[in-house]
Amino acid sequence: MNQSPQAQGRTTAQRSVRTSFPAPDSSGPAADLQRRLSTRHIRFIALGSAIGTGLFYGSSETIKAAGPAVLLAYIVAGAMVFIVMRALGEMAVRHPVAGSFAQYADRYISPLAGFLTGWVFAFEMLMVAIADMVAAGKYMGLWFPSTPGWVWMLAAMLIICGLNLLQVSVFGELEFWFSLIKVVTIIAMIVGGIGLIVFGVSMGGVQPGLHHLVDDGGFAPFGVWGIVMSLAIVVFSFGGVETLGMTAGETGDPGKAIPKAVNSVPFRILIFYILSLGVMFCLFPWRKIGTQGSPFVQVFTGLNIPAAEHIINAVVLTAALSAMNAITYTLIRTLYGLAQQGQAPRSFLKLSRTGVPFLPVTMVFSGLILGLVAFLLIPDTLFLLVASIASFATVFTWVMILVSHYRMRRELRGARVGSGAYRMPAWPVLSWIALAFMAFVLVVLLFSDTGRLALLVGVVLAAALTVVYLVAIKPRHAGRIELEVAEDV
């Protein structure tokens, strides 16, 4: 370790968080999380979180708001995601802990900030998981139109919670294949779509081509305001990519695996979002995209491939379950990390024989049950509502990541300690740019009914959590946690 005494002793009272882990072959019940995720696993867990319902289902909402110009919104938001991920990656390499950015906020901002970050992020993940669950129910409706959607939502809950009770290496392998299916599908759609555009193959009487990008109102039919209003759902689409930080506690070599994953995933997400949507715009008039469920099902149906509608519906169903699976994993590890910090019940630390926090799994299942009840009450508006709430929580989490990283770099610079080989470039300029973007997105939420409700829910949640912290947590913990530094930093 190369951390100076000044950098290690900044608070009069500090709580320690264990960052050492037992060998994977430890016998008996696991005493701590096990490092059984490979670089391949964590790359696809992050992809599984961020490439799911937001792209396959939510993209139709962003297209309605901005038309073809929504591509600009994805580009800008994707650039901000990269900044956030570089900040998170630098901290994860230095402090490879399961609690990730909640523990970073505790250490580098304040215990209250860590408490709020962890619980707001857990709430975000629950909202996204509910959105994925709703989407899965809608996809099953194609095959079983007479069966109530809640039946399939309940089935999805049971499957996903069951998978998250398996050993983490099994979970990682399953998530790798789930994510690979949707990645291959997106690539196939891009390649096939480009072929149709190049050779001018007509689909349903519609001639594909670049002209669709500017027909029917131009590239930006709703002007700059349409692009701005699409940002909330765009941010929701990217929300979850920060789950990569949660894998640091179960990664065999975080010093190598985390940088590789961080550097590759944002670019891959941009390629999948921008290229897939761009090809879509060139194949159909934009007003017809997503009018009948998932835009991807519509595109492959237009390719006149036998049973294409059913094949792609199976793929987008897999995508929703994959995202729900990765997000549930992250939510469970968030609750575990909060318990490590003393900011959740100690019982959350108890692991099953497969090394999985058992009680957090039951908590997630209970939260999904509440989402199912909400679906029965407001089936038509639940998706947009939870997407807006998740957008607020995503922005809040990203802000905390950026501020924690800023405070860490300031602290290390003041103590004359190097920040390591893997660090965010152009700091702090990029941090300030990203923070300004986050503030702008929160302002955008004020201009829609669901956005205003999401802000209200977010403010009430933050206030309630603050009260809980002051009453139940602060009296028992006087100071910040002290995180160990990885030996190779």
C-alpha positions as CSV (number, residue, x, y, z in Angstrom):
1,M,0.0,0.0,0.0
2,N,1.2,3.5,-0.7
3,Q,-1.3,5.4,1.4
4,S,0.3,8.0,3.8
5,P,-0.7,8.3,7.5
6,Q,-2.3,11.6,6.7
7,A,-4.6,9.9,4.1
8,Q,-5.6,7.2,6.6
9,G,-6.5,9.2,9.7
10,R,-8.9,12.0,8.9
11,T,-11.7,11.3,11.3
12,T,-11.6,10.9,15.1
13,A,-13.9,7.9,14.9
14,Q,-14.0,5.5,12.0
15,R,-15.7,2.2,11.2
16,S,-13.7,-0.4,9.3
17,V,-15.1,-2.4,6.4
18,R,-13.5,-5.7,5.7
19,T,-12.2,-6.1,2.1
20,S,-10.4,-9.4,2.4
21,F,-12.2,-12.5,1.3
22,P,-11.9,-16.2,1.9
23,A,-10.6,-18.6,-0.8
24,P,-13.4,-19.8,-3.2
25,D,-13.1,-23.3,-1.9
26,S,-13.8,-22.5,1.7
27,S,-15.8,-25.3,3.3
28,G,-19.1,-24.9,5.1
29,P,-21.3,-21.8,5.0
30,A,-19.6,-18.8,3.3
31,A,-18.3,-16.2,5.8
32,D,-18.1,-13.5,3.2
33,L,-18.8,-12.9,-0.5
34,Q,-16.6,-15.1,-2.8
35,R,-14.4,-13.9,-5.6
36,R,-15.7,-16.1,-8.4
37,L,-16.6,-13.6,-11.1
38,S,-14.3,-13.3,-14.1
39,T,-13.8,-10.3,-16.4
40,R,-16.1,-11.9,-18.9
41,H,-18.8,-12.2,-16.2
42,I,-18.6,-8.6,-15.0
43,R,-18.6,-7.1,-18.5
44,F,-21.8,-8.9,-19.3
45,I,-23.4,-8.2,-15.9
46,A,-23.0,-4.5,-16.6
47,L,-24.3,-5.0,-20.2
48,G,-27.2,-7.0,-18.8
49,S,-28.2,-4.2,-16.5
50,A,-28.0,-1.4,-19.1
51,I,-29.1,-3.1,-22.3
52,G,-32.6,-4.3,-21.5
53,T,-36.0,-2.9,-21.2
54,G,-34.8,0.7,-21.7
55,L,-33.6,-0.2,-25.2
56,F,-36.0,-2.9,-26.3
57,Y,-39.2,-1.4,-24.9
58,G,-38.4,2.1,-23.6
59,S,-36.9,3.3,-26.8
60,S,-40.4,3.6,-28.3
61,E,-41.2,6.3,-25.7
62,T,-38.0,8.3,-26.5
63,I,-38.8,8.1,-30.2
64,K,-42.2,9.5,-29.6
65,A,-40.7,12.4,-27.7
66,A,-37.9,13.4,-30.1
67,G,-38.2,11.5,-33.4
68,P,-34.8,10.7,-35.1
69,A,-33.1,13.4,-33.0
70,V,-33.3,11.2,-30.0
71,L,-30.0,9.8,-31.3
72,L,-28.4,13.0,-30.0
73,A,-29.9,12.5,-26.6
74,Y,-28.3,9.0,-26.5
75,I,-25.0,10.3,-27.6
76,V,-24.9,13.0,-24.9
77,A,-26.2,10.8,-22.1
78,G,-23.7,8.1,-23.2
79,A,-20.8,10.5,-22.9
80,M,-21.9,11.3,-19.4
81,V,-22.2,7.6,-18.5
82,F,-18.6,7.2,-19.6
83,I,-17.4,10.0,-17.2
84,V,-19.4,8.4,-14.4
85,M,-18.0,5.0,-15.1
86,R,-14.4,6.2,-15.2
87,A,-14.9,7.9,-11.8
88,L,-16.4,4.7,-10.4
89,G,-13.8,2.5,-12.0
90,E,-11.0,4.5,-10.4
91,M,-12.6,4.1,-6.9
92,A,-13.4,0.4,-7.5
93,V,-9.8,-0.4,-8.4
94,R,-8.5,1.5,-5.3
95,H,-11.2,0.1,-2.9
96,P,-12.7,-3.2,-4.3
97,V,-15.6,-3.6,-1.9
98,A,-19.0,-5.1,-2.4
99,G,-20.8,-2.0,-1.2
100,S,-19.1,0.1,-3.9
101,F,-20.2,3.7,-4.3
102,A,-22.4,3.6,-1.1
103,Q,-19.2,2.9,0.9
104,Y,-17.3,5.5,-1.2
105,A,-19.8,8.1,-0.4
106,D,-19.7,7.2,3.3
107,R,-15.9,7.4,3.4
108,Y,-15.3,10.5,1.2
109,I,-18.4,12.6,1.8
110,S,-20.2,11.6,5.0
111,P,-21.9,8.7,6.7
112,L,-25.3,10.3,5.8
113,A,-24.3,10.5,2.2
114,G,-23.3,6.8,2.2
115,F,-26.6,5.9,3.8
116,L,-28.6,7.9,1.3
117,T,-26.6,6.7,-1.7
118,G,-27.0,3.0,-0.8
119,W,-30.7,3.1,-0.1
120,V,-31.6,5.4,-3.0
121,F,-29.7,3.2,-5.3
122,A,-31.5,0.1,-3.9
123,F,-34.7,1.9,-4.5
124,E,-33.6,2.7,-8.1
125,M,-32.7,-1.0,-8.8
126,L,-36.1,-2.0,-7.4
127,M,-37.9,0.4,-9.8
128,V,-35.9,-0.9,-12.8
129,A,-36.6,-4.5,-11.8
130,I,-40.3,-3.7,-11.6
131,A,-40.1,-2.1,-15.1
132,D,-38.4,-5.2,-16.5
133,M,-41.0,-7.3,-14.8
134,V,-43.8,-5.3,-16.5
135,A,-42.1,-5.6,-19.9
136,A,-41.8,-9.4,-19.5
137,G,-45.5,-9.6,-18.8
138,K,-46.3,-7.6,-21.9
139,Y,-44.0,-9.7,-24.1
140,M,-45.7,-12.9,-22.9
141,G,-49.0,-11.3,-23.9
142,L,-48.0,-11.9,-27.6
143,W,-48.2,-15.6,-27.1
144,F,-50.9,-15.8,-24.4
145,P,-53.2,-12.8,-24.9
146,S,-55.9,-14.2,-22.7
147,T,-53.7,-14.8,-19.7
148,P,-53.5,-11.9,-17.2
149,G,-50.1,-10.1,-17.3
150,W,-49.6,-10.5,-13.5
151,V,-49.3,-14.3,-13.9
152,W,-46.2,-13.9,-16.0
153,M,-44.8,-11.1,-13.8
154,L,-45.1,-13.5,-10.8
155,A,-43.4,-16.2,-12.8
156,A,-40.5,-13.8,-13.6
157,M,-40.1,-12.9,-10.0
158,L,-39.9,-16.6,-8.9
159,I,-37.4,-17.4,-11.7
160,I,-35.1,-14.4,-11.1
161,C,-35.1,-14.7,-7.3
162,G,-34.4,-18.4,-7.7
163,L,-31.4,-17.7,-10.0
164,N,-30.0,-15.3,-7.4
165,L,-29.9,-18.0,-4.8
166,L,-27.4,-19.9,-6.8
167,Q,-23.6,-19.7,-6.4
168,V,-22.3,-16.4,-7.8
169,S,-20.2,-18.2,-10.5
170,V,-23.3,-20.0,-11.8
171,F,-25.2,-16.7,-11.7
172,G,-22.4,-15.0,-13.6
173,E,-22.3,-17.7,-16.3
174,L,-26.1,-17.6,-16.8
175,E,-26.0,-13.8,-17.1
176,F,-23.2,-14.1,-19.6
177,W,-25.3,-16.3,-21.9
178,F,-28.5,-14.2,-21.3
179,S,-26.6,-11.0,-22.3
180,L,-24.9,-12.7,-25.2
181,I,-28.3,-13.6,-26.7
182,K,-29.5,-10.0,-26.8
183,V,-26.1,-8.7,-28.0
184,V,-26.1,-11.2,-30.9
185,T,-29.7,-10.2,-31.7
186,I,-28.8,-6.5,-31.8
187,I,-25.8,-7.1,-34.0
188,A,-27.9,-9.2,-36.4
189,M,-30.5,-6.5,-36.6
190,I,-27.8,-3.9,-37.3
191,V,-26.1,-6.0,-40.0
192,G,-29.4,-7.1,-41.6
193,G,-30.8,-3.6,-41.5
194,I,-27.7,-2.1,-43.1
195,G,-27.9,-4.8,-45.9
196,L,-31.6,-3.9,-46.5
197,I,-30.6,-0.2,-46.7
198,V,-27.6,-0.7,-49.0
199,F,-29.6,-3.0,-51.4
200,G,-32.8,-0.9,-51.2
201,V,-35.0,-3.9,-50.3
202,S,-38.6,-2.7,-49.7
203,M,-40.5,-3.9,-46.7
204,G,-44.2,-3.7,-46.6
205,G,-44.2,-1.1,-49.4
206,V,-41.7,1.1,-47.5
207,Q,-38.4,1.8,-49.2
208,P,-35.6,1.9,-46.6
209,G,-33.0,4.7,-46.7
210,L,-31.4,7.7,-45.0
211,H,-34.3,9.8,-46.1
212,H,-36.4,8.5,-43.2
213,L,-34.1,10.5,-40.9
214,V,-35.4,13.8,-42.3
215,D,-38.8,12.9,-43.7
216,D,-42.0,13.7,-41.7
217,G,-41.0,16.9,-39.9
218,G,-37.2,16.7,-40.3
219,F,-34.5,15.2,-38.2
220,A,-35.8,17.0,-35.1
221,P,-39.6,17.2,-35.6
222,F,-40.2,18.5,-32.1
223,G,-37.1,20.8,-32.0
224,V,-34.6,21.0,-29.2
225,W,-37.4,20.7,-26.7
226,G,-38.2,17.2,-27.9
227,I,-34.6,16.1,-27.4
228,V,-34.6,17.6,-23.9
229,M,-37.9,15.9,-22.9
230,S,-36.5,12.5,-24.0
231,L,-33.6,12.7,-21.6
232,A,-35.5,11.3,-18.7
233,I,-36.2,8.0,-20.4
234,V,-32.8,8.0,-22.0
235,V,-31.1,8.2,-18.6
236,F,-33.4,5.4,-17.4
237,S,-32.1,3.3,-20.4
238,F,-28.5,3.8,-19.3
239,G,-29.3,3.4,-15.6
240,G,-27.8,0.2,-14.1
241,V,-24.4,0.4,-15.9
242,E,-23.0,1.5,-12.5
243,T,-23.8,-2.0,-11.2
244,L,-20.3,-2.9,-12.5
245,G,-18.9,-1.3,-9.3
246,M,-20.8,-3.9,-7.2
247,T,-18.9,-6.8,-8.8
248,A,-15.6,-5.6,-7.4
249,G,-16.2,-7.5,-4.2
250,E,-16.6,-10.8,-6.1
251,T,-14.0,-10.3,-8.8
252,G,-10.8,-12.3,-8.6
253,D,-8.5,-9.6,-9.9
254,P,-10.3,-6.2,-9.7
255,G,-7.1,-4.3,-10.5
256,K,-7.2,-5.7,-14.1
257,A,-10.8,-6.7,-14.5
258,I,-12.5,-3.5,-13.5
259,P,-10.5,-1.2,-15.9
260,K,-11.1,-3.5,-18.8
261,A,-14.8,-3.7,-18.2
262,V,-15.1,0.1,-17.6
263,N,-13.3,0.9,-20.8
264,S,-15.3,-1.5,-23.0
265,V,-18.8,-1.4,-21.7
266,P,-19.7,2.3,-22.2
267,F,-18.5,2.2,-25.8
268,R,-20.4,-1.1,-26.5
269,I,-23.6,0.4,-25.1
270,L,-23.2,3.5,-27.3
271,I,-22.7,1.2,-30.3
272,F,-25.7,-0.9,-29.5
273,Y,-28.0,2.0,-28.8
274,I,-26.9,4.5,-31.5
275,L,-26.4,2.0,-34.3
276,S,-29.4,-0.1,-33.6
277,L,-31.7,2.9,-33.4
278,G,-30.1,4.6,-36.4
279,V,-30.7,1.5,-38.5
280,M,-34.3,1.4,-37.2
281,F,-34.9,5.0,-38.3
282,C,-33.6,4.2,-41.8
283,L,-35.9,1.2,-42.2
284,F,-39.2,2.7,-41.2
285,P,-40.9,6.1,-40.9
286,W,-40.1,7.1,-37.3
287,R,-43.8,7.5,-36.4
288,K,-44.4,3.9,-37.1
289,I,-41.6,2.6,-34.9
290,G,-42.7,1.1,-31.6
291,T,-46.4,1.5,-32.3
292,Q,-47.0,-2.2,-31.8
293,G,-44.9,-3.2,-28.8
294,S,-41.1,-3.5,-29.0
295,P,-39.5,-1.8,-32.0
296,F,-37.2,-4.7,-32.4
297,V,-40.0,-7.2,-32.9
298,Q,-41.4,-4.8,-35.6
299,V,-38.1,-4.6,-37.4
300,F,-37.5,-8.3,-37.6
301,T,-41.2,-8.9,-38.6
302,G,-40.6,-6.5,-41.5
303,L,-37.6,-8.6,-42.7
304,N,-40.1,-11.3,-43.6
305,I,-38.2,-14.0,-41.7
306,P,-40.4,-17.0,-41.0
307,A,-41.7,-16.8,-37.4
308,A,-39.5,-13.6,-36.9
309,E,-42.1,-12.0,-34.6
310,H,-42.0,-15.0,-32.2
311,I,-38.2,-15.4,-32.4
312,I,-37.5,-11.8,-31.5
313,N,-40.2,-11.7,-28.9
314,A,-38.4,-14.5,-27.2
315,V,-35.2,-12.6,-27.5
316,V,-36.6,-9.4,-26.0
317,L,-38.2,-11.5,-23.3
318,T,-34.8,-12.9,-22.5
319,A,-33.4,-9.4,-22.5
320,A,-35.9,-8.2,-19.9
321,L,-35.2,-11.2,-17.7
322,S,-31.5,-10.8,-18.2
323,A,-31.7,-7.1,-17.1
324,M,-34.0,-8.0,-14.2
325,N,-31.5,-10.8,-13.2
326,A,-28.5,-8.5,-13.2
327,I,-30.3,-5.7,-11.4
328,T,-31.6,-8.1,-8.7
329,Y,-28.0,-9.3,-8.2
330,T,-26.9,-5.7,-7.7
331,L,-29.7,-4.9,-5.4
332,I,-28.9,-7.9,-3.2
333,R,-25.2,-6.8,-3.0
334,T,-26.2,-3.2,-2.2
335,L,-28.2,-4.4,0.8
336,Y,-25.3,-6.6,1.8
337,G,-22.9,-3.7,1.6
338,L,-25.2,-1.4,3.6
339,A,-25.2,-4.1,6.3
340,Q,-21.4,-4.1,6.2
341,Q,-21.5,-0.4,6.9
342,G,-23.9,-0.8,9.8
343,Q,-26.6,0.9,7.8
344,A,-28.9,-2.1,7.4
345,P,-29.8,-5.0,9.7
346,R,-26.9,-7.2,10.6
347,S,-28.9,-10.2,9.5
348,F,-28.4,-9.1,5.9
349,L,-24.8,-10.3,6.3
350,K,-25.7,-14.0,6.8
351,L,-24.9,-16.0,3.7
352,S,-26.3,-19.3,2.4
353,R,-24.0,-22.3,1.7
354,T,-23.8,-21.0,-1.9
355,G,-22.3,-17.7,-0.6
356,V,-25.4,-15.6,-1.3
357,P,-27.0,-13.1,1.2
358,F,-30.3,-14.9,1.8
359,L,-32.4,-12.3,3.6
360,P,-31.7,-9.5,1.0
361,V,-33.1,-12.0,-1.6
362,T,-36.4,-12.2,0.4
363,M,-36.4,-8.4,0.7
364,V,-36.2,-8.0,-3.1
365,F,-38.9,-10.5,-3.6
366,S,-41.2,-8.6,-1.2
367,G,-40.4,-5.3,-3.1
368,L,-41.4,-7.0,-6.4
369,I,-44.6,-8.2,-4.9
370,L,-45.4,-4.5,-4.1
371,G,-44.7,-3.7,-7.7
372,L,-47.1,-6.4,-8.8
373,V,-49.8,-4.9,-6.7
374,A,-49.1,-1.5,-8.2
375,F,-49.4,-3.0,-11.7
376,L,-52.9,-4.3,-10.7
377,L,-53.9,-0.8,-9.7
378,I,-52.3,1.3,-12.5
379,P,-51.4,-1.1,-15.4
380,D,-51.3,1.5,-18.1
381,T,-49.0,4.1,-16.4
382,L,-46.8,2.0,-14.2
383,F,-43.9,1.6,-16.7
384,L,-43.5,5.3,-17.3
385,L,-43.9,6.1,-13.6
386,V,-41.2,3.7,-12.4
387,A,-39.0,4.7,-15.3
388,S,-39.2,8.4,-14.2
389,I,-38.6,7.5,-10.6
390,A,-35.7,5.3,-11.6
391,S,-34.3,8.2,-13.6
392,F,-34.3,10.5,-10.6
393,A,-32.6,7.8,-8.5
394,T,-30.1,7.1,-11.2
395,V,-29.1,10.8,-11.4
396,F,-28.8,10.9,-7.6
397,T,-26.5,7.9,-7.6
398,W,-24.4,9.2,-10.4
399,V,-24.0,12.6,-8.6
400,M,-22.8,10.8,-5.5
401,I,-20.3,8.8,-7.5
402,L,-18.9,11.9,-9.1
403,V,-18.8,13.9,-5.8
404,S,-17.2,10.9,-4.0
405,H,-14.6,10.6,-6.7
406,Y,-13.9,14.4,-6.6
407,R,-13.4,14.3,-2.8
408,M,-11.1,11.2,-3.1
409,R,-8.9,12.9,-5.6
410,R,-8.8,16.1,-3.6
411,E,-7.8,14.1,-0.5
412,L,-5.1,12.1,-2.2
413,R,-3.7,15.2,-3.8
414,G,-3.6,17.0,-0.5
415,A,-1.8,14.1,1.1
416,R,0.6,13.9,-1.8
417,V,-0.6,10.3,-2.6
418,G,-0.8,9.1,-6.1
419,S,-4.2,8.2,-7.4
420,G,-2.9,5.0,-9.2
421,A,-2.4,4.1,-12.8
422,Y,-6.1,3.9,-13.6
423,R,-7.6,7.4,-13.2
424,M,-10.2,9.5,-14.9
425,P,-8.8,11.8,-17.5
426,A,-9.2,15.6,-17.6
427,W,-10.2,15.7,-13.9
428,P,-11.9,17.8,-12.6
429,V,-13.3,19.4,-15.8
430,L,-15.1,16.3,-16.9
431,S,-16.6,15.9,-13.4
432,W,-18.1,19.4,-13.5
433,I,-19.5,18.9,-16.9
434,A,-21.2,15.6,-15.9
435,L,-22.6,17.2,-12.7
436,A,-24.1,20.1,-14.7
437,F,-25.7,17.5,-17.0
438,M,-27.2,15.7,-14.0
439,A,-28.7,18.9,-12.6
440,F,-30.2,19.7,-16.1
441,V,-31.9,16.3,-16.2
442,L,-33.5,16.9,-12.8
443,V,-34.9,20.2,-14.1
444,V,-36.3,18.4,-17.1
445,L,-38.3,16.1,-14.9
446,L,-40.3,19.2,-13.7
447,F,-41.9,19.5,-17.2
448,S,-43.9,16.3,-17.2
449,D,-46.6,14.9,-15.0
450,T,-44.7,11.6,-14.3
451,G,-41.4,13.6,-13.9
452,R,-42.9,15.8,-11.2
453,L,-44.3,12.8,-9.4
454,A,-40.9,11.1,-9.6
455,L,-39.2,14.2,-8.1
456,L,-41.8,14.3,-5.3
457,V,-41.3,10.6,-4.6
458,G,-37.5,11.2,-4.6
459,V,-37.6,14.1,-2.3
460,V,-40.0,12.3,0.2
461,L,-37.8,9.2,0.0
462,A,-34.6,11.2,0.7
463,A,-36.3,13.1,3.6
464,A,-37.6,9.9,5.1
465,L,-34.2,8.2,4.8
466,T,-32.5,11.2,6.5
467,V,-34.9,10.9,9.5
468,V,-34.2,7.2,9.7
469,Y,-30.5,7.9,9.7
470,L,-30.6,10.6,12.3
471,V,-32.8,8.5,14.6
472,A,-31.6,5.0,14.2
473,I,-28.1,5.0,12.5
474,K,-26.1,8.1,13.6
475,P,-26.3,7.4,17.4
476,R,-24.6,4.1,16.8
477,H,-21.9,5.3,14.4
478,A,-19.9,8.4,15.2
479,G,-17.5,8.5,12.2
480,R,-16.8,7.5,8.7
481,I,-15.8,4.0,7.6
482,E,-12.1,3.5,6.6
483,L,-11.7,1.5,3.4
484,E,-8.7,-0.7,2.8
485,V,-6.6,0.1,-0.3
486,A,-5.9,-2.6,-2.8
487,E,-2.3,-3.9,-2.5
488,D,-1.5,-3.2,-6.2
489,V,-2.5,0.5,-6.1
